[in-house]
Amino acid sequence: MDWISPAERLQALPPYVFARLDELKARAREQGLDLIDLGMGNPDGSAPEPVIEAAIAALKNPANHGYPPFEGTASFRRAITNWYKRRYEVELDPDSEALPLLGSKEGLTHLALAYINPGDVILVPTPAYPPHFRGPAIAGGKVHSLILKPENDWVIDLAAIPDEVAQQAKILYFNYPSNPTAATAPREFFEEIVAFARKYEILLVHDLCYAELAFDGYQPTSLLEIPGAKDIGVEFHTMSKTYNMAGWRVGFVVGNRRIVQGLRTLKTNLDYGLFAALQCAAETALQLPDSYLQQVQQRYRTRRDFLIDGLAQLGWSIPKPKATMYVWVPTPPGVGSTDFALSVLQQTGVVVTPGNAFGVAGEGYVRVSLIAECDRLGEALKRLKQANIRYQAEAGVLG
């Protein structure tokens, strides 16, 4: 069967890091290791009880078992736009400026297929969530990497983009609060990037998947809060993180109606939309009181503080991120991201994600997800200490 070869677009893609991690985790389990998996951004625990009850009730309604509307149910679209109005004072038309998705990853990648022609120049930060650069690559786009630097707090330096590149660029993907770096960007940056995109006629794609996971009084900015942003941009969101609905595969995109409807047109040729019962459940999630969000924020804030304090005892000095469910940890000097992650897994059974999986500028870091309670985080720290895995400014120590 050697004559059956995959398309060039598939052959050009490197293995997806989380698929590779799954293989390594399976092998470690076969060897009897008790894994503490802090690799994926996969929240622990179940969805909120009201969401589960809404899903059960919707499942019992025969009307929800047929094909849903391609554009999603009217009630879920209204819940999305009401959520934006409540949180950001952003007015959106539920009939044309909101579209449910089979998770934000699906939408981000399909947006690339809907709007990128082979050879189009696409601006993508590095490090970044992989679909931000893999989607354009699948579509045949020419990805121009925007190198993010710790000295700039991992925020895009728009002034560093050459004018000739900006003149050619068609789309700019970005994500604050950021996966994987947990970086945040001030509102002034959003104003600058809108002005930049309008000047060069670039489509902005903002990934706001960590909108509610913010701490210490910090409130993330929605791109759509910025005057003029809706003329040139869209914003993606997901139910996966805040509402523990990762496996439910529910997300949505909002913003410029032409862009949203272009994605809808593509999706009518690829899927039949999101199961209506899941849309009912997602409506309930978006309508949960602020007290629920405060509980979620407290949970991740407590874990963040516990882990960073524990890593400090092992030599790491890491600023506390103001948002997301991640800690971005530098590897010991002289030790690469992949080697460090593999060494930690083999020696301790603790799973972290190598930073180079998020692009070349992620080399020298690993991402640790705050997806375990403090007792398990404490066990992870204990194992790191026992294996003499620590950070030293002069030289890396891996036991």
MISE-961366 format. One record per residue (C-alpha): chain; x, y, z. Coordinates in steps of 0.5 Angstrom, whole numbers, plus 500, padded with zeros to 3 digits. Layout:
N
 c east north  up
 A    X     Y   Z
...
//
This chain:
399
 c east north  up
 A  500   500 500
 A  506   505 499
 A  503   508 493
 A  497   511 498
 A  501   517 501
 A  498   523 505
 A  497   530 502
 A  503   534 503
 A  500   539 508
 A  499   533 512
 A  506   530 511
 A  509   537 513
 A  506   537 520
 A  510   535 525
 A  507   530 530
 A  502   534 535
 A  506   534 542
 A  500   532 546
 A  499   526 542
 A  506   524 543
 A  506   526 550
 A  500   521 550
 A  504   515 548
 A  510   517 553
 A  505   517 558
 A  502   510 556
 A  509   507 556
 A  510   510 563
 A  504   507 566
 A  506   500 563
 A  512   501 567
 A  508   502 573
 A  509   510 574
 A  504   514 578
 A  503   519 573
 A  502   526 576
 A  499   529 569
 A  500   537 569
 A  501   537 561
 A  495   538 558
 A  490   544 559
 A  485   539 561
 A  481   542 568
 A  480   537 573
 A  473   535 576
 A  466   535 572
 A  462   541 569
 A  458   545 574
 A  452   541 577
 A  447   546 574
 A  450   545 567
 A  450   537 568
 A  442   538 570
 A  441   542 564
 A  444   537 559
 A  440   531 562
 A  434   535 561
 A  436   537 554
 A  437   530 552
 A  430   528 554
 A  427   533 550
 A  426   529 543
 A  426   536 539
 A  434   536 541
 A  436   530 537
 A  435   532 530
 A  440   536 526
 A  441   543 529
 A  441   549 525
 A  448   550 522
 A  449   557 525
 A  447   554 532
 A  440   555 536
 A  438   562 537
 A  438   561 544
 A  445   559 545
 A  447   565 540
 A  443   570 545
 A  446   567 551
 A  453   568 548
 A  452   576 546
 A  448   577 552
 A  455   574 556
 A  459   579 552
 A  454   585 554
 A  454   583 561
 A  462   582 561
 A  465   587 556
 A  459   592 555
 A  460   590 547
 A  454   590 543
 A  453   584 538
 A  448   581 533
 A  446   574 535
 A  444   573 528
 A  450   575 524
 A  456   576 529
 A  456   570 533
 A  457   563 531
 A  457   556 536
 A  463   552 534
 A  465   544 536
 A  471   547 541
 A  475   553 539
 A  481   549 536
 A  476   547 531
 A  474   554 529
 A  481   557 529
 A  483   552 524
 A  477   552 520
 A  478   560 520
 A  485   559 517
 A  482   554 511
 A  476   559 510
 A  481   565 509
 A  488   563 507
 A  490   562 500
 A  497   558 499
 A  502   563 500
 A  499   568 504
 A  503   572 509
 A  500   570 516
 A  503   573 523
 A  503   569 529
 A  507   570 535
 A  511   564 538
 A  511   561 543
 A  503   560 541
 A  497   555 542
 A  499   550 536
 A  493   551 532
 A  495   559 531
 A  500   556 527
 A  498   549 525
 A  492   552 522
 A  495   557 517
 A  500   551 515
 A  495   547 513
 A  491   552 509
 A  498   553 505
 A  499   560 509
 A  506   563 509
 A  507   564 517
 A  512   569 519
 A  513   568 526
 A  513   574 531
 A  518   572 537
 A  516   574 544
 A  521   575 549
 A  521   575 557
 A  524   582 557
 A  518   584 553
 A  513   580 558
 A  512   576 552
 A  507   581 549
 A  508   582 541
 A  513   588 539
 A  509   591 534
 A  514   596 532
 A  519   590 531
 A  515   588 525
 A  518   590 518
 A  514   594 514
 A  514   590 508
 A  512   584 512
 A  506   588 515
 A  504   590 508
 A  504   583 505
 A  500   580 512
 A  493   578 511
 A  492   575 518
 A  495   576 525
 A  493   571 530
 A  494   573 538
 A  492   571 545
 A  492   574 551
 A  491   572 557
 A  496   567 553
 A  497   560 553
 A  503   558 554
 A  506   563 557
 A  500   566 562
 A  502   573 559
 A  497   579 560
 A  497   585 555
 A  494   592 558
 A  488   595 554
 A  493   600 551
 A  496   594 547
 A  489   592 544
 A  489   599 542
 A  495   599 539
 A  494   592 535
 A  487   595 532
 A  491   601 530
 A  496   597 527
 A  491   592 523
 A  487   598 521
 A  493   601 518
 A  496   595 514
 A  489   592 513
 A  490   586 517
 A  485   581 519
 A  485   580 527
 A  484   573 530
 A  484   574 538
 A  483   568 542
 A  480   569 549
 A  480   562 552
 A  482   565 559
 A  477   570 559
 A  475   568 566
 A  481   565 569
 A  484   572 572
 A  486   573 579
 A  488   579 584
 A  483   584 581
 A  486   583 574
 A  480   584 568
 A  482   581 561
 A  481   585 555
 A  476   583 550
 A  479   585 543
 A  472   587 541
 A  472   593 547
 A  476   597 543
 A  473   602 538
 A  474   599 531
 A  476   592 532
 A  469   589 530
 A  471   592 523
 A  477   588 522
 A  477   582 527
 A  474   576 531
 A  475   573 538
 A  474   566 540
 A  472   563 546
 A  471   556 549
 A  467   553 555
 A  473   548 556
 A  477   552 561
 A  472   556 566
 A  466   551 566
 A  470   544 566
 A  467   542 559
 A  473   540 555
 A  471   534 553
 A  464   537 551
 A  467   541 545
 A  463   547 545
 A  466   554 543
 A  464   560 539
 A  467   566 535
 A  464   573 535
 A  466   579 531
 A  466   582 524
 A  459   579 521
 A  463   578 514
 A  468   574 517
 A  464   570 522
 A  459   568 516
 A  465   566 512
 A  467   561 517
 A  459   559 517
 A  459   558 510
 A  466   553 510
 A  463   549 516
 A  456   548 512
 A  461   544 508
 A  464   540 514
 A  459   539 519
 A  452   539 522
 A  453   544 528
 A  454   543 535
 A  449   538 538
 A  443   542 541
 A  443   539 548
 A  450   541 549
 A  448   548 546
 A  443   548 552
 A  448   546 557
 A  453   551 555
 A  447   557 555
 A  446   555 563
 A  454   555 564
 A  454   562 561
 A  448   564 565
 A  452   562 572
 A  452   567 577
 A  459   571 579
 A  460   567 585
 A  461   561 581
 A  467   564 577
 A  470   567 584
 A  470   560 586
 A  474   558 580
 A  478   563 580
 A  480   562 588
 A  481   555 586
 A  487   556 581
 A  489   562 585
 A  491   558 591
 A  494   552 586
 A  498   558 583
 A  501   560 589
 A  502   553 592
 A  506   551 586
 A  510   558 585
 A  512   558 592
 A  514   550 592
 A  518   552 586
 A  522   557 589
 A  524   552 594
 A  527   549 589
 A  531   555 586
 A  526   558 581
 A  524   565 582
 A  517   566 578
 A  513   572 578
 A  506   570 579
 A  501   570 573
 A  495   574 573
 A  491   570 569
 A  490   563 566
 A  491   556 569
 A  499   555 567
 A  506   557 570
 A  511   558 565
 A  517   555 568
 A  524   556 565
 A  529   550 564
 A  535   549 568
 A  541   553 564
 A  544   548 558
 A  538   544 558
 A  533   544 553
 A  525   544 553
 A  524   536 551
 A  530   533 555
 A  528   537 561
 A  521   534 560
 A  523   527 559
 A  528   527 564
 A  522   530 569
 A  517   524 567
 A  522   519 567
 A  525   520 574
 A  519   523 577
 A  512   521 573
 A  511   528 573
 A  508   530 566
 A  510   537 564
 A  509   540 556
 A  516   542 553
 A  516   549 551
 A  518   548 544
 A  512   545 542
 A  509   552 542
 A  514   554 537
 A  521   556 537
 A  521   562 542
 A  518   557 547
 A  525   553 547
 A  528   553 554
 A  521   553 558
 A  516   548 560
 A  509   549 561
 A  506   547 568
 A  498   546 568
 A  495   548 575
 A  490   542 574
 A  491   538 580
 A  489   540 587
 A  495   542 592
 A  496   535 595
 A  498   532 588
 A  502   539 587
 A  505   538 593
 A  507   530 591
 A  510   533 585
 A  514   538 588
 A  516   532 593
 A  518   528 587
 A  522   533 584
 A  526   535 590
 A  528   527 591
 A  530   527 584
 A  534   533 585
 A  531   537 580
 A  532   544 581
 A  534   551 578
 A  541   554 579
 A  543   560 576
 A  550   557 574
 A  548   550 572
 A  542   546 570
 A  541   540 575
 A  537   534 573
 A  540   529 578
//
